[in-house]
Amino acid sequence: MGSLREVVWGFVARYENGWIKVHRRAVIEDIGDNSTCLALWVMLLSLANWKETKIMWEGKQRTLPPGSVVFGFREFAERWGCSKNTVKKWAEYLHSTNRILLEVCPRGCLATICNWEKYQTREDDECPKLDHNATTTRPQSDHNVTLNEEGKNVRREESLSQGVQKCIEEWKFTLTHFGVDRELKQFDEDRIARAVQRYGYEWVSLAFQGARKQQKSAKWDPSQFVSLTSYLDPNKIERLVNIGAGKEDASEIDWSKVFGKVPA
């Protein structure tokens, strides 16, 4: 991470120079689906301390582990031009999904990045330089293992791609089912691909099937609420999967409560 310049904020040092690592999967999956959530995640990684730090927290001295940062909801809200509650909501989301441990007190918030040591360890501490001769004279059996692993990775990618295509077809069928005349754009395909990576194509496919079991009534018109955002919502997808798998009777469901919508 290189040399770091310490910036004192309130009662804890922050660090603004050097490098951090951002795991691709975090961005590809749910964190990258919301710009505020992504900004908050990257900001917390960027400002977190890289060594043990002593602070005063609620009137007592406390030693924070590497990967901790003190911040304020209002501080980030003013920076990003959003409400304090929006920042709070996404901080609580990161906490509920085990990305951070969040503590709140009247003077501010304390976030500790989970698995900080695993993902942010300095490369020069954990990756000794390889001996060139040892590398070039690697046994043939080792080489075969590498090729086998590469073959497995290719097959996994092919399987993932096939699953994404199946789910895209399910989504097209869902649009047609509800009479929605909408062009399927790259943005939709990317959202579906991220969902398949996160949940697996079986879940995504069943979620679409569950959504198609919505029934039109005097107070509910499912064609008015056809949405990838709703169907792939982490708080809703499991129920849609159960409905799609026939584990729940769709005719007994108040769909306006499922999707949090109030019919006009």
C-alpha positions in Angstrom: 0.0 0.0 0.0 3.0 2.3 0.1 3.6 5.2 2.3 0.4 6.7 3.8 -0.4 10.2 4.8 -2.5 10.3 8.0 -5.5 12.6 8.1 -7.0 13.2 11.5 -10.8 13.3 11.4 -12.5 14.0 14.8 -10.8 11.3 16.9 -9.4 8.8 14.5 -6.7 8.9 11.9 -7.6 8.3 8.2 -5.4 7.3 5.4 -5.6 8.8 2.0 -2.5 7.7 0.1 -1.4 4.3 -1.1 -3.4 1.4 -2.7 -6.4 -0.7 -1.9 -7.8 -3.8 -3.6 -11.4 -4.0 -4.8 -12.5 -7.6 -5.4 -14.2 -7.9 -8.8 -17.0 -10.1 -7.5 -18.2 -7.5 -5.1 -18.7 -5.0 -7.9 -20.1 -7.4 -10.4 -22.7 -8.7 -7.8 -25.1 -6.7 -5.6 -22.8 -3.9 -4.5 -22.4 -2.6 -8.0 -26.1 -2.5 -8.6 -26.5 0.8 -6.7 -24.2 3.7 -7.2 -24.4 4.9 -3.6 -23.7 1.4 -2.2 -20.7 1.1 -4.5 -19.4 4.6 -3.6 -19.8 3.8 0.1 -18.0 0.5 -0.2 -15.0 2.0 -2.1 -14.9 5.0 0.3 -14.8 2.8 3.4 -12.0 0.7 1.8 -10.1 3.8 0.9 -10.3 5.5 4.3 -9.8 2.4 6.5 -6.7 2.2 8.7 -4.1 -0.4 7.7 -2.7 -0.9 11.2 -4.0 -1.1 14.7 -5.2 2.3 15.9 -6.2 3.6 19.3 -9.3 5.9 19.5 -11.7 7.2 22.1 -15.1 5.6 21.5 -18.0 6.4 23.7 -15.8 7.7 26.4 -13.4 4.7 26.5 -10.1 4.0 24.8 -10.4 1.3 22.2 -8.0 -0.4 19.9 -9.3 -0.8 16.3 -8.0 -3.6 14.1 -6.8 -3.0 10.6 -9.7 -2.3 8.2 -11.6 0.1 10.5 -12.8 3.6 9.8 -15.0 6.1 11.6 -17.3 8.2 9.4 -20.7 10.0 9.5 -23.8 9.4 7.5 -24.3 13.2 7.0 -20.6 13.6 6.0 -21.0 11.2 3.0 -24.6 12.4 2.2 -23.4 16.0 1.7 -20.5 14.8 -0.4 -22.7 12.7 -2.7 -25.8 15.0 -2.7 -28.1 12.4 -1.2 -30.0 12.0 2.0 -28.5 10.8 5.3 -31.0 8.0 5.4 -29.8 6.8 2.0 -26.3 6.4 3.3 -27.5 4.8 6.5 -29.6 2.3 4.5 -26.7 1.1 2.4 -24.3 1.0 5.4 -26.9 -1.2 7.1 -27.1 -3.3 3.9 -23.3 -3.8 3.9 -23.6 -4.8 7.6 -26.5 -7.3 6.9 -24.6 -8.9 4.1 -21.4 -9.4 6.2 -19.2 -6.9 4.3 -18.7 -4.7 7.4 -19.4 -4.7 11.1 -21.3 -1.4 11.8 -21.5 0.4 15.1 -23.3 3.7 15.5 -23.0 6.2 18.4 -24.1 9.8 18.7 -20.7 11.1 17.5 -20.4 8.9 14.4 -20.2 5.5 12.9 -17.6 2.8 13.1 -17.2 0.3 10.3 -14.8 -2.6 10.3 -14.3 -4.3 7.0 -14.8 -8.0 7.2 -12.0 -10.2 5.8 -9.7 -7.2 5.6 -6.6 -9.2 6.3 -7.5 -11.7 3.6 -8.1 -9.2 0.8 -5.9 -6.2 1.7 -2.7 -7.8 2.9 0.3 -6.2 1.2 1.6 -8.3 -1.7 5.2 -7.9 -0.6 4.3 -9.5 2.7 2.5 -12.5 1.3 4.0 -13.2 -2.1 7.7 -14.1 -2.0 9.6 -13.8 -5.3 9.6 -17.1 -7.2 12.9 -18.7 -8.2 13.1 -18.7 -12.0 14.8 -22.0 -12.3 12.2 -23.7 -10.0 9.5 -22.3 -12.2 10.9 -23.3 -15.6 11.8 -26.8 -14.4 8.3 -27.5 -13.0 7.5 -31.2 -13.2 5.2 -32.4 -16.0 2.7 -33.6 -13.5 2.3 -30.1 -12.2 1.9 -28.8 -15.7 -0.9 -31.4 -16.3 -2.7 -30.2 -13.1 -2.6 -26.7 -14.4 -4.1 -27.7 -17.8 -6.8 -29.7 -16.0 -7.7 -26.7 -13.9 -7.8 -24.5 -17.0 -10.1 -27.0 -18.6 -12.4 -27.0 -15.6 -12.5 -23.2 -15.7 -13.4 -23.2 -19.4 -16.2 -25.6 -18.7 -17.5 -23.5 -15.8 -17.5 -20.4 -18.0 -19.4 -22.3 -20.8 -21.9 -23.6 -18.2 -22.4 -20.1 -16.8 -22.9 -18.7 -20.3 -25.5 -21.3 -21.1 -27.3 -20.6 -17.9 -27.4 -16.9 -18.6 -28.8 -17.5 -22.1 -31.5 -19.7 -20.6 -32.5 -17.0 -18.1 -32.5 -14.3 -20.8 -35.0 -16.5 -22.7 -37.1 -16.8 -19.5 -37.1 -13.0 -19.2 -38.2 -12.6 -22.8 -41.0 -15.1 -22.2 -42.0 -13.2 -19.0 -42.2 -9.9 -21.0 -44.3 -11.6 -23.7 -46.5 -13.4 -21.0 -47.5 -10.0 -19.6 -47.8 -8.3 -23.0 -44.9 -6.0 -22.4 -43.5 -4.7 -25.6 -40.0 -3.9 -24.6 -36.7 -4.3 -26.4 -34.2 -6.4 -24.4 -31.1 -4.2 -24.0 -27.6 -5.0 -23.0 -28.3 -3.5 -19.6 -30.9 -6.1 -18.9 -28.7 -8.9 -20.1 -25.9 -7.7 -17.8 -28.3 -7.6 -14.8 -29.4 -11.1 -15.5 -25.8 -12.3 -15.9 -24.9 -10.8 -12.5 -27.9 -12.4 -10.9 -26.9 -15.8 -12.4 -23.4 -15.4 -11.0 -24.9 -14.6 -7.6 -27.8 -17.0 -7.3 -27.3 -19.7 -10.0 -29.4 -19.9 -13.2 -31.8 -22.4 -11.6 -32.9 -19.8 -9.0 -33.1 -16.9 -11.6 -35.1 -19.1 -14.0 -37.5 -20.2 -11.2 -37.9 -16.6 -10.0 -39.1 -15.6 -13.5 -41.4 -18.6 -13.5 -42.8 -17.6 -10.1 -43.3 -14.0 -11.3 -45.3 -15.3 -14.3 -47.8 -16.9 -11.8 -49.1 -13.5 -10.8 -52.9 -13.3 -11.4 -54.7 -10.3 -12.6 -57.5 -9.1 -10.4 -59.6 -6.0 -9.7 -56.9 -4.5 -7.6 -53.7 -5.9 -9.1 -52.4 -5.8 -12.7 -49.0 -7.6 -12.9 -48.3 -6.1 -16.3 -47.9 -2.7 -14.6 -45.0 -4.0 -12.4 -42.8 -6.1 -14.7 -39.4 -5.3 -13.4 -36.0 -7.0 -13.2 -35.3 -4.9 -10.1 -38.3 -6.3 -8.3 -37.9 -9.9 -9.5 -34.2 -10.1 -8.6 -34.4 -8.2 -5.3 -32.5 -10.1 -2.6 -35.5 -9.7 -0.3 -38.0 -11.2 -2.8 -36.2 -13.7 -5.1 -36.4 -16.6 -2.6 -40.1 -16.3 -2.4 -40.5 -16.1 -6.1 -38.3 -19.2 -6.5 -40.6 -21.1 -4.0 -43.6 -20.0 -6.0 -42.0 -21.0 -9.3 -41.1 -24.4 -7.8 -44.7 -24.9 -6.7 -43.9 -24.7 -3.0 -46.4 -21.8 -2.5 -49.9 -21.4 -3.9 -49.8 -18.3 -6.1 -53.6 -17.9 -6.0 -53.4 -17.1 -2.3 -50.8 -14.4 -2.5 -51.4 -10.6 -2.2 -48.9 -9.6 -4.8 -49.1 -5.9 -3.9 -47.5 -6.8 -0.5 -44.9 -9.0 -2.2 -43.6 -6.1 -4.3 -44.5 -3.3 -2.0 -46.7 -1.6 -4.5 -50.1 0.1 -4.0 -52.4 -0.4 -7.0 -53.8 2.8 -8.5 
